[in-house]
Structures are given as structure tokens and as C-alpha cells.
Amino acid sequence: MQYRELGRTGWKISALSFGSWAIGGSWGATRDDESIAALHRALDLGVNFFDTADVYGDGRSERLLAQLRKKRKEPFYIATKAGRRLDPHVASGYNRANLTAFVERSLKNLETDAIDLLQLHCPPTEVYYMPEVFGILNDLVAAGKLRYYGVSVEKVEEALKAIEYPNVQSVQIIFNMFRHRPAELLFEQTKKKKVGILARVPLASGMLTGKFKANSSFAADDHRAFNRDGAAFDRGETFSGVEFEEGLQAVEELKAICPQGMSLVQFALRWILMFDAVTCAIPGAKRPAQAEENFSAADLLPLSPETMAQVQAIYDRSIREQVHQRW
């Protein structure tokens, strides 16, 4: 496992870390015993950073991580998120009373006195132009409720605005073989400001596993069934905003250039780690076998310049027009 510095926290976190949306909900059926086994296996493989949110299974994944912390002696970090419990999800809801209540609820779910890293959970763009929100987060740090804070964003523009606030330590953004735009300007700026990048949706909602077919179906409670057009939340969260059939075609092209000895999953994750601005990618895992495939990718050899150029060419030819200027 590789370890990289997260912002200015002084933490060295695993370059491949654990995204816990899938074990919380909205990804079809899960079993808590399998989820806990996957979390344990991740720790065994050197993972020391786990990303969650208060809305993943209405706190389910936070509570699973609390169980993990009680059962294991080795230290690890937990990042959670706040904001998406708002209904309606509007900028005015990001006020002191609501944010404090969300933090207190996560502290209870996580069974801890202080949250390692709290991230605003893809708030409306307007929130990034409300310095009072970041003042509230500073106060929560001063009160000992948070150790550090960052943001989870939908758009590059939101990230660029967020890192103007001096105490933002991390930006979580979709970055994968189907979403290249963050590498163009954002990464340069985060490196200058020593802000960490958490690459989320690294496998494009499973599209980049190479396991889907045109007739693949998903459970009714799986966002890959109900959010393809953005009916529940931002469309870019599902398959990275790429049309399903066109994504499948691009995956076939990626399979053709996948280096020998790597699965497509490992290829996709190793590609992300080729960017030194990325602190970690956060693939999810519902079962131990998935954790093993995901996290072993950190130990693979770097990709060649030729392979990186081929991935770029596939993106430019097949994906760019669908997503590049939207997020």
C-alpha cells in the first residue's frame, strides 16, 4: 500500500481508501456481516482511511465503522459528510443549528468525541460563496467536535472556490477514466495550496469493472436504476454522467489496452494514482473479495506513458463530449 499526505493535516493515508456508500445503501442489497468482513479485510491490506456520510443508509455505514473501531486496535481515520439530510436541500439550510445537529448525530453514530474529517456533502453552489458557513466549521473545530474539514463537490468550479477558504483541507470530487477535467486546472491549484484530493466514484459506479452488459439490470433501490437521469440527485453521481450504452462501448476499448496481469478494476484505480495531486481514491467494497481486488492495485507498477496516452485518446474520442463541460 502507498501512503500520501492529506492536505496540511500531517496524516499519511492509504492511496486507496474505503468508500462506504455501498455498504450503507442505494447500491442494492447488502449484508452487514459481509460489509464488516470487507472493512476488516481493507484494514488487513493497509487501508487506514474510510469515507462515509450521515445519509448512507441513514447512518448505517457510520455505525458499521464504529463497530470496526471497537474491534480493531490499529488506528485509522474516518471522514464523514453533512448537509444532505436537509429537505429541501437548499443553501439556507447550511446554518449553525443544522450543521451542529448533523455533527452531533454523526458523533453519536461513530461513537466518538471528535470527527476526524467532516466534509460538506455536495451543497448547492451558493454555499461556497457563504463565508459564514466556513466560519461555523471553524467554530466546530475550535469546540473540539471536528479535527479538520473539507468539501465534497460536484463541479470543478465549486472546488476552486472552496479552496479559497484557508482551513479547507480536502476536496472530494469525481475523478476517473471517464472524468478527466479535474486534472486540467484543479490539481495544479490544490498542490499549490496543499489541499488533498479524494477521488470519488473511481470505478464510475461499477462501469469500469467491465462486468456490465447492455441487458444488466439493477435493484429498484440501486441508484444505477433510479438516478441515471438525475431524478434523485446529481446525474453525474451515476456512471459518472455517461450514457450507459456508450459507457459500455468505451469500456470495451479500455479492456483492449488493459496491461497484462491487471484486472480492469485495478487498471482504473492505478490510472488514478498516476496523478500525484490525488491523495487517495475511494472505491467501495461490499465483500472481502472486492476489497482484495481494489486495494491490491496500489502495489502494481506504474502505467506506461503510452498506456496513459491511450486512455486519454479513448476519453477524448468517446466520453469527453458527454461530460467534460458539465462538471
C-alpha positions in Angstrom: 0.0 0.0 0.0 1.2 3.5 -0.8 0.6 6.4 1.7 0.2 10.0 0.8 -0.1 13.2 2.8 -3.7 14.6 3.2 -3.6 18.3 2.9 -1.9 20.0 5.8 -3.3 17.6 8.4 0.0 15.8 8.9 -1.8 12.5 8.2 -0.4 9.9 5.8 -3.4 8.0 4.4 -3.6 5.0 2.2 -3.6 5.9 -1.5 -6.5 3.5 -2.0 -9.0 4.0 0.8 -12.5 2.7 1.5 -15.7 4.4 0.2 -18.6 3.2 2.3 -21.6 4.5 0.3 -22.3 0.9 -1.0 -22.4 -0.7 2.5 -24.8 2.0 3.6 -27.4 1.8 0.9 -28.6 2.8 -2.6 -26.5 0.1 -4.2 -28.8 -2.9 -3.9 -28.9 -5.4 -1.1 -26.1 -5.6 1.4 -25.4 -7.8 4.5 -23.8 -6.2 7.5 -21.7 -9.3 8.2 -20.2 -9.2 4.7 -19.8 -5.4 5.0 -17.9 -5.8 8.3 -15.8 -8.5 6.8 -14.9 -6.2 3.9 -13.9 -3.4 6.3 -11.7 -5.8 8.3 -10.1 -7.0 5.1 -9.4 -3.5 4.0 -7.5 -2.8 7.3 -5.6 -6.1 6.8 -4.4 -4.7 3.4 -3.1 -1.5 4.8 -6.1 0.8 4.4 -6.2 3.5 7.1 -8.8 5.9 5.8 -12.6 5.3 5.5 -15.0 7.7 3.8 -18.7 7.7 4.8 -21.7 10.1 5.2 -24.6 10.6 7.5 -27.1 9.8 4.8 -25.5 6.5 3.7 -28.2 4.1 4.9 -29.4 6.9 7.3 -26.2 6.4 9.4 -25.8 2.7 8.7 -22.3 2.9 7.4 -21.2 5.3 10.1 -22.4 2.8 12.7 -20.6 -0.1 10.9 -17.4 1.9 11.1 -18.0 2.5 14.8 -18.1 -1.3 15.2 -14.9 -1.7 13.3 -13.1 0.8 15.5 -14.2 -1.1 18.6 -12.9 -4.4 17.2 -9.5 -3.3 15.9 -6.6 -1.9 17.7 -4.7 -0.2 14.9 -5.6 3.4 14.4 -7.4 4.7 11.3 -9.2 7.8 10.1 -12.9 8.2 9.4 -14.2 11.0 7.2 -17.9 11.7 7.1 -20.2 14.3 5.5 -23.0 16.6 6.4 -25.7 18.5 4.6 -27.7 16.0 2.5 -30.1 15.4 5.3 -31.7 18.8 4.5 -35.1 18.6 2.9 -35.3 20.7 0.8 -31.6 20.7 0.2 -31.0 24.5 -0.1 -28.2 26.8 0.7 -30.0 28.5 3.6 -30.1 25.1 5.4 -26.4 25.3 5.9 -26.7 27.2 9.1 -25.3 26.8 12.6 -28.2 25.0 14.1 -28.4 22.4 11.3 -24.7 21.8 10.9 -24.3 21.4 14.6 -27.2 19.0 14.8 -25.7 16.9 11.9 -22.3 16.8 13.6 -23.8 15.7 16.9 -25.7 12.9 15.2 -22.6 11.7 13.4 -20.6 11.8 16.6 -23.2 9.6 18.2 -23.3 7.2 15.2 -19.5 7.0 15.1 -19.3 6.7 18.9 -16.5 9.3 19.1 -15.9 12.7 20.7 -14.4 14.3 17.5 -14.9 13.7 13.8 -11.6 13.2 12.1 -12.6 15.0 8.8 -16.1 16.5 8.1 -16.9 17.3 4.5 -19.8 19.4 3.3 -21.8 17.0 1.2 -22.2 18.4 -2.3 -24.0 21.5 -1.2 -25.6 23.9 -3.6 -23.1 26.1 -5.4 -24.2 29.2 -3.5 -22.8 27.7 -0.3 -19.3 28.2 -1.5 -20.0 31.9 -1.6 -21.2 32.0 2.0 -18.1 32.5 4.2 -20.3 32.3 7.3 -20.7 28.5 6.6 -16.9 28.0 6.8 -16.9 30.2 9.9 -19.3 27.7 11.5 -16.9 24.9 10.6 -14.0 26.8 12.2 -16.1 27.1 15.4 -16.8 23.4 15.4 -13.1 22.7 15.1 -12.4 25.1 18.0 -15.0 23.4 20.1 -13.3 20.1 19.6 -16.1 18.5 17.6 -14.1 18.3 14.4 -10.4 17.8 13.8 -10.4 19.0 10.3 -12.9 19.8 7.5 -13.1 19.7 3.7 -15.7 19.6 1.0 -17.3 17.1 -1.4 -18.2 18.8 -4.7 -19.9 18.1 -8.0 -18.1 20.7 -10.1 -14.5 21.8 -10.6 -15.7 25.4 -10.2 -17.0 24.7 -6.7 -13.8 23.1 -5.7 -11.8 26.1 -6.9 -14.0 28.4 -4.8 -13.8 26.1 -1.8 -10.0 26.1 -1.6 -10.0 29.8 -1.2 -11.1 29.2 2.4 -7.8 28.7 4.3 -8.9 25.8 6.5 -10.3 23.6 3.8 -8.0 20.5 4.0 -9.5 18.3 1.3 -11.7 18.3 -1.8 -13.6 15.2 -2.7 -14.5 15.1 -6.4 -15.4 12.6 -9.1 -12.2 11.7 -10.9 -11.8 8.5 -13.0 -11.1 7.3 -16.6 -14.5 8.8 -17.6 -14.0 12.2 -15.8 -10.7 13.9 -16.6 -11.4 17.5 -16.1 -10.1 17.9 -12.5 -6.6 17.2 -13.8 -6.6 20.2 -16.0 -6.6 23.1 -13.5 -7.8 22.0 -10.1 -5.0 19.6 -9.4 -2.4 22.3 -10.0 -4.2 24.7 -7.6 -4.7 22.1 -4.9 -1.0 21.2 -5.0 -0.1 24.9 -4.6 -2.4 25.2 -1.6 -1.5 21.8 -0.1 -5.1 20.6 -0.3 -5.8 16.9 -0.5 -7.8 15.3 -3.3 -10.1 12.4 -2.6 -11.1 10.8 -5.9 -14.6 9.5 -5.5 -16.7 7.3 -7.9 -13.3 5.9 -9.1 -15.0 3.0 -10.9 -17.8 5.0 -12.4 -20.5 3.3 -10.4 -19.1 -0.1 -11.4 -19.0 0.6 -15.1 -15.2 0.4 -15.0 -15.3 -3.0 -13.5 -16.1 -4.3 -17.0 -18.8 -6.6 -15.6 -21.8 -4.9 -17.1 -23.6 -5.8 -20.3 -26.3 -4.0 -22.2 -29.0 -6.1 -20.5 -27.6 -5.7 -17.0 -30.3 -4.8 -14.5 -30.2 -3.2 -11.1 -32.4 -3.5 -8.0 -35.1 -0.9 -7.6 -33.3 0.7 -4.6 -30.0 0.9 -6.5 -29.2 4.4 -7.8 -27.9 2.9 -11.0 -31.6 2.0 -11.7 -33.3 5.2 -10.5 -30.8 8.0 -11.0 -29.5 7.7 -14.5 -31.2 10.9 -15.5 -30.6 12.7 -12.2 -34.1 12.0 -10.8 -32.9 11.7 -7.1 -29.6 13.6 -7.1 -26.9 14.9 -9.4 -26.8 12.8 -12.6 -23.0 12.8 -12.5 -23.0 10.6 -9.5 -24.4 7.6 -11.5 -22.0 6.2 -14.1 -20.1 9.5 -13.9 -22.8 11.0 -16.0 -22.0 8.8 -19.0 -24.8 7.2 -21.0 -24.9 3.5 -20.1 -24.6 2.1 -23.6 -21.9 4.5 -24.7 -20.0 3.8 -21.5 -20.1 0.1 -22.2 -18.5 0.7 -25.6 -15.7 2.8 -24.1 -15.1 0.0 -21.5 -14.5 -2.4 -24.4 -11.8 -0.1 -25.7 -10.2 0.1 -22.3 -10.2 -3.7 -22.0 -8.2 -3.9 -25.2 -5.4 -1.8 -23.7 -5.5 -3.1 -20.1 -2.0 -4.1 -19.1 -1.3 -7.8 -18.8 -1.7 -9.1 -15.2 -4.2 -6.4 -14.2 -8.0 -6.6 -14.0 -9.9 -3.7 -15.4 -10.7 -2.6 -11.8 -7.0 -2.5 -11.0 -6.2 -0.7 -14.2 -8.8 2.0 -13.5 -7.6 2.5 -9.9 -3.9 2.5 -10.9 -4.7 5.1 -13.5 -6.0 7.5 -10.8 -2.9 7.0 -8.7 -0.7 8.2 -11.6 -1.7 11.7 -10.7 0.4 13.0 -7.8 -2.2 15.6 -6.8 -4.5 12.8 -5.8 -4.2 11.8 -2.1 -6.4 8.8 -2.4 -9.1 7.1 -4.4 -12.1 5.6 -2.5 -13.5 2.6 -4.2 -16.3 0.8 -2.4 -16.5 -2.9 -1.4 -19.4 -4.9 -0.2 -17.4 -8.1 0.3 -13.8 -9.1 1.2 -13.0 -10.3 -2.3 -13.9 -6.9 -3.7 -11.6 -5.3 -1.1 -8.8 -7.5 -2.1 -9.1 -6.7 -5.8 -9.4 -3.0 -5.2 -6.7 -2.4 -2.7 -4.0 -4.6 -4.3 -4.0 -2.1 -7.2 -1.8 0.3 -5.1 1.1 -2.2 -5.3 1.1 -2.5 -9.1 3.7 -1.0 -11.3 3.1 2.5 -12.7 1.4 2.7 -16.1 3.5 3.5 -19.1 3.3 6.9 -20.9 1.9 5.0 -23.9 -0.9 3.5 -21.9 -1.8 6.8 -20.3 -1.9 8.4 -23.8 -4.2 5.6 -25.0 -6.6 6.2 -22.1 -6.7 9.9 -22.9 -7.4 9.1 -26.5 -10.4 6.9 -25.6 -11.7 9.6 -23.3 -11.3 12.3 -26.0 -13.0 10.2 -28.6 -15.8 8.5 -26.7 -16.5 10.3 -23.4 -15.4 14.0 -23.4 -18.3 15.5 -25.2 -20.8 13.9 -22.7 -19.2 15.1 -19.5 -16.3 17.5 -19.8 -18.0 20.9 -19.7 -20.8 19.8 -17.3 -18.8 19.1 -14.2 
